[in-house]
Amino acid sequence: MDIKTFNAVCGRLPAEIAVLMRGPTGVGKSHLARAAAEELGLPFIDVRLSTMSEGDVGGYPDIEGMKETGVMTFCMPSWFVRATQEPVVLMLDEMNRALPGVQQSAFQLVLDRELGNDKEGNPYKLHPETRIFAAVNAGAEYDVNDMDPALLRRFWTIDLEPTNADWIEWAEGKVDEVIIDFIRQNPAHLRVDVATVEPGTICPNPASWHRLADSLAHMGWAPKADGIAGQDCPTGFYAVAQGFVGTEAAIALSTFVKGYELVVTAEDVLERFDEVKDRVKEMNASDVAQVIERLSSHCKDNKWTAGQTKRVAAFSEELGGEMLITLWNGISQSGNLPNIQKIHKLIGQRVVTVVQEGRNA
């Protein structure tokens, strides 16, 4: 399942339905749960089951209380107590890497939405609006325990397969533009299945690209924001990238960043098309398609001025019929009606003519 579909469904499920996300490490399972909590307006509590003992989840006997009452009750973990008192999103992470006793407590929490007991023998119950998200790492490369089929049927279970478009959409405004462009043009580098390489090999995944981007920004080496793109990378740039995304992706990124001055961005077309017009004329079809994709992405969340729209129309005049239709489709699918209306006034008739010529051919 891709991220767009997941987001459209998970927040609409009843609160008592637990969500189980399966997928390789680094695809964004924890991030999705956190984003769902923000969308629902609920506090997010991350419970890393693989680091816990049985008592950390199921509680420890209240010895002092037992001396007074003669009845054994349990002192429950703070995260669980909060989830009984107010609505929260509980993220039960790495469930299938947890100890057997921890798994059993987690299973009870999912199955019955309760744990422990008070002095009357009654279990402590989750707040009715508390939601449970769980995540398991999937793949032959992980040392994990199989999930009980009886437990699986209590979840809404999905196998996460985020697309490059999912990551690019999420990364806009969070990750340096050049790195986004690199993934857009080199989609195979977004994630490499670790099962296909030698054990211990550093491989890129969506989370590692995010960490790399944050680290480069902190170091003043963000390709676009810090003016690194289009020149020799600073000493250590490749080493930083290699430590996060591995050798092959680091080489490709460093080469891409150094040559980025040759890339035409959406801003180049929107703000200074006359300056890059000759470069556009020399581009091959693949490079032009990348420019169109950048413009389509920019169109989604930005309001184009009349001048910007005119420059996009001027860019369209350099396109062949097929590329013109691609540009129009990309802008139309952005859903940004004001931009669509503006550009339609300038290129709409040409688009119609191209379509009619295609039908008559």
C-alpha positions in Angstrom: 0.0 0.0 0.0 1.3 3.5 -0.8 1.3 6.3 1.7 -1.5 8.3 0.1 -3.9 5.4 0.5 -2.8 4.7 4.0 -3.4 8.3 5.0 -6.8 8.3 3.4 -7.9 5.3 5.5 -6.1 5.1 8.9 -7.7 8.1 10.5 -11.2 7.1 9.5 -11.1 3.7 11.2 -12.9 3.2 14.5 -10.6 4.0 17.5 -10.7 0.4 18.8 -9.3 -1.0 15.5 -5.5 -1.4 15.9 -3.3 -0.7 12.8 -0.4 -3.0 12.0 2.2 -1.7 9.6 4.6 -4.2 8.0 7.6 -3.2 6.0 11.4 -2.9 5.9 13.3 -0.6 8.2 13.4 3.0 7.1 10.3 3.2 5.0 8.6 5.5 7.5 6.3 3.4 9.7 7.0 5.4 12.9 6.7 8.7 11.0 3.3 7.7 9.6 2.0 6.9 13.0 3.2 10.2 14.3 1.7 12.0 11.4 -1.6 10.3 12.0 -1.5 11.4 15.7 -1.0 15.0 14.5 -3.8 14.7 12.0 -6.1 13.4 14.8 -4.9 16.0 17.3 -3.8 13.4 19.8 -0.6 13.0 21.8 1.9 10.5 20.3 3.6 7.9 22.6 6.3 5.8 21.1 6.7 2.4 22.9 9.8 0.6 21.6 8.9 -3.0 22.6 12.3 -4.5 21.4 14.0 -2.7 24.3 11.6 -3.7 27.1 11.3 -6.4 29.6 7.9 -8.0 30.5 7.4 -5.8 33.5 8.0 -2.7 31.4 4.8 -3.4 29.6 2.6 -5.6 31.8 3.6 -3.8 35.0 5.4 -4.8 38.2 3.8 -6.1 41.4 3.0 -3.4 43.9 4.7 -5.0 46.9 4.0 -2.1 49.4 0.4 -2.1 48.5 0.2 -5.8 48.9 1.5 -5.5 52.4 -1.4 -3.3 53.3 -4.2 -5.0 51.5 -3.0 -8.5 51.1 -4.0 -8.2 47.4 -1.5 -8.2 44.6 -2.0 -5.3 42.1 0.4 -4.0 39.5 2.2 -0.7 39.1 1.6 0.1 35.5 4.0 2.0 33.2 3.4 5.7 32.8 2.7 5.6 29.1 -0.1 3.0 29.7 -1.6 5.0 32.6 -1.8 8.1 30.4 -3.4 6.1 27.6 -6.2 5.0 30.1 -6.8 8.6 31.2 -6.9 10.4 27.9 -7.0 9.7 24.2 -3.5 9.1 22.7 -1.9 7.3 19.8 0.2 4.4 21.2 2.9 3.3 18.8 4.0 -0.3 19.6 7.2 -0.4 17.6 9.2 -3.5 16.6 6.6 -5.8 18.0 8.0 -8.9 16.3 11.5 -8.2 17.7 10.3 -8.1 21.3 10.8 -10.8 24.0 8.1 -13.4 24.2 6.8 -12.1 27.5 6.7 -8.5 26.1 4.8 -9.8 23.1 2.2 -11.4 25.2 1.5 -8.2 27.1 1.3 -6.3 23.9 -1.1 -8.9 22.5 -3.4 -8.5 25.5 -3.2 -4.7 25.0 -4.3 -5.1 21.3 -6.8 -7.9 21.8 -8.5 -6.7 25.0 -7.4 -3.1 25.3 -6.5 -3.7 28.9 -3.6 -4.7 31.2 -3.0 -5.3 35.0 -5.6 -5.2 37.7 -6.8 -3.1 40.6 -7.4 -4.4 44.1 -10.9 -5.6 43.0 -9.4 -7.7 40.2 -10.6 -5.4 37.5 -8.2 -4.7 34.6 -7.1 -1.2 33.7 -8.7 -0.3 30.4 -7.5 2.0 27.7 -9.4 5.2 27.1 -12.1 4.5 24.4 -10.6 6.9 22.0 -7.0 5.8 22.4 -5.7 4.3 19.2 -3.0 1.7 18.8 -0.5 1.6 15.9 2.0 -1.3 15.7 4.9 -1.8 13.5 6.9 -4.9 12.5 10.0 -5.2 10.4 9.4 -7.6 7.5 11.9 -9.5 5.4 14.3 -12.4 5.5 17.1 -10.2 6.7 15.5 -9.6 10.1 15.7 -11.7 13.2 12.0 -11.7 14.1 9.3 -13.8 15.5 6.3 -14.7 13.3 3.0 -13.0 14.2 0.2 -15.2 15.6 -2.6 -15.5 13.0 -5.1 -15.1 15.9 -3.5 -11.7 16.6 -3.2 -10.6 13.0 -6.9 -10.9 12.5 -7.5 -8.2 15.2 -5.5 -5.6 13.2 -6.1 -3.7 10.1 -2.9 -5.0 8.6 -1.1 -3.3 5.7 2.2 -3.9 3.9 3.8 -0.5 3.3 5.2 0.0 -0.1 5.9 3.8 -0.3 6.5 5.1 -3.8 9.0 7.7 -4.8 6.2 10.1 -5.4 5.1 9.6 -1.7 8.6 10.5 -0.5 9.0 13.5 -2.8 5.6 14.9 -1.8 6.5 14.5 1.9 10.0 15.9 1.4 8.9 19.2 -0.2 9.8 21.9 2.3 11.6 19.5 4.6 14.5 18.3 2.5 16.9 20.4 0.3 15.6 20.9 -3.2 18.6 19.4 -4.8 18.4 16.1 -2.9 14.7 15.9 -3.8 15.6 16.5 -7.4 18.3 13.8 -7.2 15.7 11.2 -6.0 13.2 12.4 -8.6 15.8 11.7 -11.3 17.4 8.7 -9.7 14.4 6.8 -8.1 16.4 3.5 -7.7 18.6 5.3 -5.1 15.7 6.0 -2.7 15.7 2.6 -1.2 17.7 -0.6 -1.8 16.5 -3.9 -0.4 19.1 -4.9 2.1 18.4 -8.6 1.4 19.9 -8.1 -2.1 23.4 -7.0 -0.8 26.1 -8.3 1.4 25.2 -8.3 5.2 26.4 -5.1 6.8 26.3 -3.0 3.7 25.0 0.5 4.2 22.0 1.0 2.0 19.8 4.0 1.3 16.2 4.2 2.5 13.8 7.1 2.9 14.7 7.6 6.6 18.5 7.7 5.8 18.0 10.3 3.1 16.1 12.5 5.6 18.9 12.1 8.2 21.5 13.0 5.5 19.6 16.1 4.5 19.3 17.3 8.1 23.0 16.6 8.7 24.1 18.5 5.6 21.9 21.4 6.5 23.4 21.5 10.0 26.9 21.5 8.6 26.2 24.3 6.1 26.5 21.9 3.2 22.9 21.8 2.0 23.3 21.7 -1.8 20.7 24.3 -2.7 20.3 26.3 0.5 24.0 26.8 1.1 25.1 27.3 -2.5 27.0 24.0 -2.8 25.3 22.9 -6.0 27.1 23.5 -9.2 30.6 23.4 -7.7 33.1 21.0 -6.2 31.6 19.5 -3.0 33.3 20.4 0.2 35.9 18.0 1.6 34.0 15.4 3.6 30.7 15.8 1.7 31.0 12.4 0.1 32.1 10.8 3.4 29.0 12.2 5.1 26.7 10.9 2.4 28.4 7.5 2.3 27.8 7.0 6.0 24.1 7.5 5.6 23.2 6.1 2.1 26.2 3.9 1.1 28.9 4.1 -1.5 26.9 3.9 -4.7 24.3 6.4 -3.8 27.0 8.8 -2.3 29.0 8.7 -5.5 25.9 9.4 -7.6 24.7 12.2 -5.3 28.1 13.9 -5.2 28.3 13.8 -9.0 24.8 15.2 -9.3 25.4 18.0 -6.9 28.6 19.1 -8.7 26.8 19.2 -12.0 23.6 20.7 -10.8 24.2 24.1 -12.4 23.1 22.4 -15.6 19.7 21.5 -14.2 16.8 23.8 -14.9 14.6 24.1 -11.9 10.9 25.2 -11.6 12.1 28.5 -10.3 14.4 29.0 -13.3 11.3 28.7 -15.6 9.0 30.8 -13.4 11.4 33.6 -12.6 14.1 33.8 -15.3 13.1 31.7 -18.3 14.9 34.0 -20.8 18.2 33.2 -19.0 17.7 29.4 -19.4 15.8 29.3 -22.7 18.9 28.2 -24.7 19.7 25.5 -22.2 16.1 24.2 -22.5 16.5 24.0 -26.3 19.6 21.8 -25.9 17.9 19.4 -23.5 17.0 15.9 -24.4 13.4 14.6 -23.8 14.2 13.0 -20.5 15.6 16.3 -19.1 12.6 18.3 -20.4 10.3 15.8 -18.7 12.1 16.4 -15.4 11.5 20.1 -15.8 7.9 19.5 -16.4 7.6 17.3 -13.3 9.3 20.1 -11.2 6.8 22.6 -12.5 3.8 20.3 -11.8 5.1 19.7 -8.3 5.6 23.5 -7.7 2.1 24.2 -9.1 0.4 22.2 -6.3 1.3 24.4 -3.4 2.1 27.8 -4.9 0.1 30.6 -6.4 1.6 31.7 -9.7 1.6 35.3 -10.6 0.6 36.5 -14.1 4.3 37.0 -14.9 5.2 33.5 -13.8 2.4 32.0 -15.8 3.5 33.9 -18.9 7.0 32.4 -18.5 5.6 28.9 -18.2 3.6 29.6 -21.4 6.9 30.7 -23.0 8.5 27.5 -21.9 5.6 25.5 -23.4 6.4 27.0 -26.8 9.7 25.2 -26.8 7.9 21.8 -26.3 6.8 19.4 -28.9 3.2 18.2 -29.0 3.6 15.2 -26.7 5.6 17.2 -24.1 3.0 20.0 -24.2 0.3 17.6 -23.3 2.5 16.2 -20.5 2.9 19.8 -19.2 -0.8 20.5 -19.3 -1.7 17.2 -17.7 0.8 17.8 -14.9 -0.6 21.3 -14.2 -4.2 20.1 -14.4 -3.6 17.2 -12.0 -2.1 19.6 -9.4 -5.7 20.6 -8.4 -4.6 24.3 -8.1 -7.5 25.8 -9.9 -6.3 29.5 -10.0 -3.0 28.3 -11.7 -4.9 26.0 -14.0 -7.2 28.8 -15.1 -4.3 31.2 -15.7 -2.3 28.8 -17.8 -5.3 27.6 -19.7 -5.9 31.1 -21.1 -2.4 31.1 -22.5 -1.9 27.5 -23.8 -5.4 26.0 -23.8 -6.0 26.5 -27.6 -2.6 25.0 -28.5 -3.4 22.0 -26.3 -6.7 21.5 -28.0 -5.0 21.7 -31.5 -2.4 19.2 -30.6 -5.0 16.7 -29.3 -7.1 17.1 -32.4 -4.1 16.6 -34.6 -3.3 13.5 -32.7 -6.8 12.1 -33.3 -6.7 12.8 -37.0 -3.2 11.3 -37.5 
